[in-house]
Amino acid sequence: MPSSRDTPSAASEAVEQPLSVVILAAGQGKRMRSDLPKVLQPLAGRPLLQHVIDTARQLSPAAIHVVYGHGGEQVQAAMRHEALGWALQAEQKGTGHALAQAMPAIPDGHLVLVLYGDVPLVRAETLAELVRLAGRAPLALLTVVLEDPTGYGRILRDAAGSVRAIVEQKDASPEQRAVREGNTGVMAMSAGLLRGYLAGLRSDNAQGEYYLTDVVGMAVESGLAVAPLVAATESEVLGVNDKLQLAQLEGVHRRHCAEAAMRAGATLVDPARFDQRGELILGRDVFIDVNVVFEGRVTLGDRVRVGPHCVLRNASVGADTQIHSHCVLDSAEVGRDCQLGPFARLRPGALLGTEVHIGNFVEIKNSELGEGSKANHLTYLGDATVGAGVNVGAGSITCNYDGANKHRTVIEDGAFIGSGSMLVAPVTIGAGATTGAGSTLTKDAPAGKLTLSRAKQLTIDGWQRPAKSPSRKPG
């Protein structure tokens, strides 16, 4: 099946030098006004830094190093599942100083690719091309043409169009500020050369910081060629400094995912109301209504229809299944030709066979339902094994938890569970058995027989419904 994963599966051509990626992620992000470090702010359900790491992995680097500072313990804890090198920038002295903290762990023979933990949407194809350029030139630099370059360092070129320097916004003249080509900060260079230039950086600028951008000017003065690569789109190199910019990038990401889903053949009722926060694998002729949220890894088979306002998280849905509105599927597997909802909830461990019907206000947890089984109304099935052709009546419950331990209910093929049945686990309902409506079963029900449990019905003569005191006000 085609995949509409937002990050492309772009593998770069092999380069002779091993690749070390350095991600600068030490910034505090004061404008976020948050206790969460900036690089851990969520974009499409994942931290900004995770997006950058995932993209870097597609280049098959020898190592990925993260330079951390503010909130370092939180950042390291959030990325503990990743194999990363860590370098501390204890004092915030600029991007050049930050990169220098990672260099001791990188051999001179490596090519260094510099990325940023708050620039999450840079494409793997773009980085692969930049790495290829760096294999042919001493320094490769990613630039971008901006509608509004405010805040960006300006790319200064000579009459022949070659890059001669980068000037920061605060240090730029009015003429230089009029330049619309901006520096993204993303660059690639041999570690041996880079190490020497970093050692020569000076902080005599408006900010009193060691600018990584000065490496470009130093390289030009040394007679080295700088190979620029202009990013295809402005959006892929946008950084995040506040919640407004974070929301703007969320919109960009959402649009990219919607476009990928439609290119994969899906019909989206409204692409602006489509929300993908992971990997979406699509069959043919999939239909997705408005305000559906996909999280984690979701697979939709051919001709699946997803109604409005649904949430699917780490779920697999078989061909020709219809999911009606307001359903939640979390770590569940659904077979072919099923009908779900509206307002159904499948919790982790739910496994539905072919042609299963799960109706409104039905919850399934850690349970298997065989082919053709139905639970159409107001039912809870937890820790249950349900055979084929079973009908579970409205309001029925598997009482699986005794306050300390979970117990399993087994309902064999062809059983009929009457409405309002309470099945107190552990209990087995035999094949073809019927439970009477309103029964509470604490013992096994034999196959092929009717089992019920009801108190004797009584009518009390002379009973009167209590009446309100005349002196009391209603309510």
BELWO-V847929 format. One record per residue. N is the residue number from 0. SS is DSSP state (helix for helix, strand for strand, loop for the rest). PHI is phi in degrees with one decimal (NA if undefined). Layout:
N&SS&PHI + N&SS&PHI
//
This chain:
0&loop&NA + 1&strand&-65.0 + 2&strand&-116.4 + 3&loop&-105.0 + 4&loop&-57.9 + 5&loop&-68.6 + 6&loop&-92.9 + 7&loop&-71.7 + 8&loop&-91.4 + 9&loop&-97.1 + 10&loop&-102.8 + 11&loop&-78.0 + 12&loop&-64.9 + 13&loop&-63.9 + 14&loop&-112.7 + 15&loop&-67.1 + 16&loop&-83.2 + 17&loop&-61.0 + 18&strand&-104.9 + 19&strand&-113.5 + 20&strand&-99.9 + 21&strand&-117.4 + 22&strand&-108.2 + 23&strand&-84.0 + 24&strand&-141.7 + 25&loop&-97.3 + 26&loop&-66.2 + 27&loop&-79.7 + 28&loop&70.6 + 29&helix&-59.5 + 30&helix&-70.6 + 31&helix&-69.2 + 32&loop&50.7 + 33&loop&-143.6 + 34&loop&-78.0 + 35&loop&-86.8 + 36&loop&-53.4 + 37&helix&-55.3 + 38&helix&-71.8 + 39&helix&-100.6 + 40&loop&-62.3 + 41&strand&-83.5 + 42&strand&-126.4 + 43&loop&53.5 + 44&loop&82.8 + 45&strand&-128.0 + 46&strand&-60.7 + 47&helix&-51.4 + 48&helix&-61.9 + 49&helix&-63.4 + 50&helix&-59.3 + 51&helix&-66.1 + 52&helix&-62.3 + 53&helix&-60.3 + 54&helix&-68.7 + 55&helix&-61.2 + 56&helix&-58.2 + 57&loop&-67.9 + 58&loop&-88.9 + 59&loop&53.0 + 60&loop&-73.4 + 61&loop&-69.3 + 62&strand&-159.8 + 63&strand&-122.3 + 64&strand&-111.8 + 65&strand&-115.8 + 66&strand&-92.1 + 67&strand&-117.6 + 68&loop&-155.1 + 69&loop&-61.9 + 70&loop&64.1 + 71&helix&-56.6 + 72&helix&-64.0 + 73&helix&-64.3 + 74&helix&-63.7 + 75&helix&-64.3 + 76&helix&-64.6 + 77&helix&-68.3 + 78&loop&-108.0 + 79&loop&-65.2 + 80&loop&-80.5 + 81&loop&-100.6 + 82&loop&-86.7 + 83&loop&-132.0 + 84&strand&-92.9 + 85&strand&-121.1 + 86&strand&-133.9 + 87&strand&-89.2 + 88&loop&-105.3 + 89&loop&-69.7 + 90&loop&-116.9 + 91&loop&-84.7 + 92&loop&-116.0 + 93&loop&104.2 + 94&helix&-68.4 + 95&helix&-64.4 + 96&helix&-63.8 + 97&helix&-61.6 + 98&helix&-63.3 + 99&helix&-61.1 + 100&helix&-68.8 + 101&helix&-89.6 + 102&helix&-64.0 + 103&loop&-58.9 + 104&loop&-90.6 + 105&loop&-113.2 + 106&loop&-66.6 + 107&loop&-58.7 + 108&loop&-77.3 + 109&loop&-86.3 + 110&strand&-93.0 + 111&strand&-104.9 + 112&strand&-109.1 + 113&strand&-100.5 + 114&strand&-123.1 + 115&strand&-129.6 + 116&loop&-70.0 + 117&loop&-111.0 + 118&loop&-120.5 + 119&loop&-89.2 + 120&loop&-106.3 + 121&loop&-60.9 + 122&loop&-86.9 + 123&helix&-63.0 + 124&helix&-61.6 + 125&helix&-62.1 + 126&helix&-66.8 + 127&helix&-62.8 + 128&helix&-67.0 + 129&helix&-63.3 + 130&helix&-63.8 + 131&helix&-63.1 + 132&helix&-61.4 + 133&helix&-67.4 + 134&loop&-75.6 + 135&loop&-112.6 + 136&loop&-129.8 + 137&loop&-61.8 + 138&strand&-141.9 + 139&strand&-114.5 + 140&strand&-129.3 + 141&strand&-92.8 + 142&strand&-119.9 + 143&strand&-151.9 + 144&strand&-92.1 + 145&loop&-113.2 + 146&loop&-64.7 + 147&loop&-128.6 + 148&loop&-84.7 + 149&loop&-53.8 + 150&loop&93.5 + 151&loop&-93.3 + 152&loop&-67.1 + 153&strand&-92.9 + 154&strand&-83.7 + 155&strand&-103.9 + 156&strand&-115.5 + 157&loop&-88.4 + 158&loop&-61.2 + 159&loop&-86.2 + 160&loop&90.6 + 161&loop&-81.5 + 162&strand&-71.5 + 163&strand&-115.9 + 164&strand&-173.0 + 165&strand&-125.5 + 166&strand&-118.9 + 167&loop&-71.8 + 168&helix&-51.7 + 169&helix&-71.5 + 170&helix&-102.9 + 171&loop&-85.5 + 172&loop&-77.6 + 173&helix&-55.7 + 174&helix&-65.0 + 175&helix&-68.9 + 176&helix&-67.7 + 177&loop&-75.8 + 178&loop&-69.2 + 179&loop&-97.5 + 180&strand&-84.0 + 181&strand&-111.5 + 182&strand&-87.9 + 183&strand&-86.6 + 184&strand&86.3 + 185&strand&-81.5 + 186&strand&-149.6 + 187&strand&-137.9 + 188&strand&-159.8 + 189&strand&-59.3 + 190&helix&-60.5 + 191&helix&-62.1 + 192&helix&-64.6 + 193&helix&-61.1 + 194&helix&-59.9 + 195&helix&-66.0 + 196&helix&-67.0 + 197&helix&-60.8 + 198&helix&-66.5 + 199&loop&-95.5 + 200&loop&-66.4 + 201&loop&-124.0 + 202&loop&-109.8 + 203&loop&-85.4 + 204&loop&-142.8 + 205&loop&-59.5 + 206&loop&-95.6 + 207&loop&66.0 + 208&loop&-119.3 + 209&loop&-94.9 + 210&loop&-82.6 + 211&loop&-64.1 + 212&loop&-61.8 + 213&helix&-65.6 + 214&helix&-59.9 + 215&helix&-63.7 + 216&helix&-61.6 + 217&helix&-64.8 + 218&helix&-64.7 + 219&helix&-62.8 + 220&helix&-62.2 + 221&loop&-81.7 + 222&loop&86.2 + 223&loop&-88.4 + 224&loop&-79.4 + 225&strand&-110.9 + 226&strand&-95.9 + 227&strand&-84.9 + 228&strand&-128.0 + 229&strand&-85.2 + 230&loop&-60.8 + 231&loop&-66.6 + 232&loop&-135.2 + 233&loop&-68.8 + 234&helix&-63.9 + 235&helix&-73.9 + 236&helix&-114.1 + 237&loop&-70.8 + 238&loop&-96.5 + 239&loop&-122.0 + 240&loop&-120.6 + 241&loop&-148.1 + 242&helix&-67.9 + 243&helix&-65.1 + 244&helix&-65.3 + 245&helix&-62.0 + 246&helix&-65.5 + 247&helix&-63.7 + 248&helix&-69.1 + 249&helix&-58.7 + 250&helix&-64.1 + 251&helix&-62.3 + 252&helix&-60.1 + 253&helix&-61.1 + 254&helix&-64.7 + 255&helix&-61.3 + 256&helix&-66.3 + 257&helix&-62.9 + 258&helix&-62.6 + 259&helix&-64.9 + 260&helix&-63.6 + 261&helix&-69.8 + 262&helix&-65.0 + 263&loop&-79.2 + 264&loop&108.2 + 265&loop&-78.2 + 266&strand&-97.6 + 267&strand&-108.2 + 268&loop&-59.2 + 269&loop&-146.3 + 270&helix&-57.4 + 271&helix&-73.0 + 272&helix&-119.4 + 273&strand&-129.2 + 274&strand&-133.6 + 275&strand&-110.9 + 276&strand&-124.6 + 277&strand&170.1 + 278&strand&-109.1 + 279&strand&-121.6 + 280&strand&-108.1 + 281&strand&-117.4 + 282&loop&-82.8 + 283&loop&-85.3 + 284&loop&57.9 + 285&loop&-75.8 + 286&strand&-118.9 + 287&strand&-127.9 + 288&loop&-81.1 + 289&loop&-77.8 + 290&loop&59.0 + 291&strand&-92.9 + 292&strand&-113.8 + 293&strand&-111.4 + 294&strand&-127.6 + 295&strand&68.2 + 296&strand&-106.2 + 297&strand&-124.1 + 298&strand&-118.7 + 299&strand&-117.8 + 300&loop&-75.9 + 301&loop&-56.2 + 302&loop&64.2 + 303&loop&-66.5 + 304&strand&-120.1 + 305&strand&-114.7 + 306&loop&-75.5 + 307&loop&-70.2 + 308&loop&63.1 + 309&loop&-103.0 + 310&strand&-125.5 + 311&strand&-120.5 + 312&strand&-128.6 + 313&loop&47.3 + 314&loop&-125.6 + 315&strand&-125.0 + 316&strand&-126.6 + 317&loop&-75.8 + 318&loop&-57.9 + 319&loop&65.8 + 320&loop&-81.5 + 321&strand&-116.8 + 322&strand&-109.8 + 323&loop&-79.3 + 324&loop&-63.1 + 325&loop&59.1 + 326&loop&-100.4 + 327&strand&-125.1 + 328&strand&-118.4 + 329&strand&-127.6 + 330&loop&53.5 + 331&loop&-124.6 + 332&strand&-123.7 + 333&strand&-118.3 + 334&loop&-80.3 + 335&loop&-77.5 + 336&loop&55.8 + 337&loop&-93.2 + 338&strand&-124.0 + 339&strand&-124.6 + 340&loop&83.3 + 341&loop&-71.9 + 342&loop&58.7 + 343&loop&-103.4 + 344&strand&-131.0 + 345&strand&-109.3 + 346&loop&-93.8 + 347&loop&-52.6 + 348&loop&89.6 + 349&loop&-74.0 + 350&strand&-134.7 + 351&strand&-107.1 + 352&loop&-78.6 + 353&loop&-73.6 + 354&loop&58.0 + 355&loop&-86.0 + 356&strand&-113.5 + 357&strand&-121.2 + 358&strand&-97.0 + 359&strand&-71.2 + 360&loop&57.5 + 361&loop&-113.4 + 362&strand&-121.0 + 363&strand&-121.9 + 364&strand&-138.9 + 365&loop&49.1 + 366&loop&-138.2 + 367&strand&-111.9 + 368&strand&-121.0 + 369&loop&-79.0 + 370&loop&-55.0 + 371&loop&75.5 + 372&loop&-76.8 + 373&strand&-137.8 + 374&strand&-141.5 + 375&strand&-94.8 + 376&strand&-149.9 + 377&loop&48.1 + 378&loop&-131.8 + 379&strand&-123.1 + 380&strand&-120.3 + 381&strand&-124.3 + 382&loop&52.7 + 383&strand&-126.9 + 384&strand&-114.8 + 385&strand&-112.5 + 386&loop&-75.9 + 387&loop&-86.1 + 388&loop&65.7 + 389&loop&-89.4 + 390&strand&-115.2 + 391&strand&-107.4 + 392&loop&-71.3 + 393&loop&-59.2 + 394&loop&75.5 + 395&loop&-89.2 + 396&strand&-140.5 + 397&strand&-90.4 + 398&strand&-84.7 + 399&loop&-95.3 + 400&strand&-123.0 + 401&loop&-97.2 + 402&loop&101.3 + 403&loop&-134.5 + 404&loop&-132.3 + 405&strand&-95.2 + 406&loop&-129.5 + 407&loop&-102.3 + 408&strand&-109.8 + 409&strand&-116.3 + 410&strand&-119.9 + 411&loop&-83.2 + 412&loop&-51.8 + 413&loop&75.0 + 414&loop&-70.3 + 415&strand&-125.0 + 416&strand&-99.3 + 417&loop&-64.0 + 418&loop&-58.2 + 419&loop&71.9 + 420&loop&-80.7 + 421&strand&-110.6 + 422&strand&-102.4 + 423&strand&-87.6 + 424&loop&-74.5 + 425&loop&-79.8 + 426&strand&-154.3 + 427&strand&-123.8 + 428&strand&-104.4 + 429&loop&-68.5 + 430&loop&-59.5 + 431&loop&72.5 + 432&loop&-74.1 + 433&strand&-126.6 + 434&strand&-106.8 + 435&loop&-69.7 + 436&loop&-56.4 + 437&loop&79.1 + 438&loop&-83.9 + 439&strand&-114.9 + 440&strand&-106.5 + 441&loop&-113.1 + 442&loop&-126.3 + 443&loop&-59.4 + 444&strand&-102.9 + 445&loop&-67.9 + 446&loop&-61.0 + 447&loop&72.0 + 448&loop&-123.5 + 449&strand&-89.1 + 450&strand&-124.3 + 451&loop&-144.7 + 452&loop&-146.9 + 453&loop&-140.0 + 454&loop&-75.2 + 455&loop&-64.6 + 456&loop&-79.8 + 457&loop&-124.8 + 458&loop&-118.7 + 459&loop&-95.4 + 460&loop&-71.7 + 461&loop&79.2 + 462&loop&-73.6 + 463&loop&-124.5 + 464&loop&-69.0 + 465&loop&-58.5 + 466&loop&-112.2 + 467&loop&-73.1 + 468&loop&-66.6 + 469&loop&-58.7 + 470&loop&-80.2 + 471&loop&-88.9 + 472&loop&-84.9 + 473&loop&-58.7 + 474&loop&88.4
//
